[in-house]
């Protein structure tokens, strides 16, 4: 499978994603500079974590108008796979590819620690290698991860099973203290209505090798790769 990893000024997880995809999972991967417009040949696009354009104005607001996003947006509308991790999630919301917004953490502090996620839906292209109610351990590192949407949008996400990851404790219980940012309904990751665009705040690329303390994140990348070989 061929992955394109977008590099914005301020990206800091692009090489992590490249390492996991290229060296751990042995997939084709290349970096795509934010000023490039050629994403041809890519089966999936990854928007990595970091602080694109210094997070000026608000997170993801400038990156959303970068030249590369003028290609990523129609790529997504054509059914191409797009993954937004942390800052990438914020960019996807700003670009209108995912609903809602990522606001300042409720406690107004940068959160950098290990958390637990409960897999809420295994019937997606991003969770197919997970088991029902899997509890995944991976890190977060953000100051603006507080997912917000109006009640109608939240209800729609729930009813259509588009909430695919939720913050939980180590036992899988959904409780407010398990969230590192105060996100509505403990939402950590969602997909679009068509099922080809995903955003999540935690970092699976930083939890894809046991030497890092957890290899749970590899399931997400393996799910994406597996889905490419399965007719939809």
Secondary structure, DSSP 8 states (H G I E B T S, - for coil): -EEEEEE-TTB-SHHHHHIIIIIIS--EEEEEETT----TT-SEEEE--B-GGGG-SSTTTTGGGSTTHHHHHHHHHTT-EEEEETHHHHHHHHTTSSSSEEE--TTSS-EEEEEEEEE---SSTTTTTS-TT-EEEEEEEES--EEE--HHHHHHHHHTT-EEEEEE-TTS---GGG-SS--GGGEEEEE-TTS-EEEESSBGGGGSBGGGTB-TTHHHHHHHHHHHTS--
